[in-house]
């Protein structure tokens, strides 16, 4: 399987600090399995940066969107790319 980097911008109601606390204080959080990093966009939105192993880019995007929604966040934009091995 290949690795993909998926960046998901979240709705304004989820601030970068709040998301960092949410993910960082729950050792069992499902996002932690995907090397999650919380960044801030140029517009001040929280952005989740995830790394997924998947058979193709489309599967990585769909899996990341499902996981983000399952975690209670609302995605508003996504950017995806293959990573170097």
Beta strands, then each sheet from edge to edge (+ up, - down):
strand 1: 2-10
strand 2: 37-40
strand 3: 46-54
strand 4: 75-82
sheet 1: 2+ 3- 1+ 4-
end
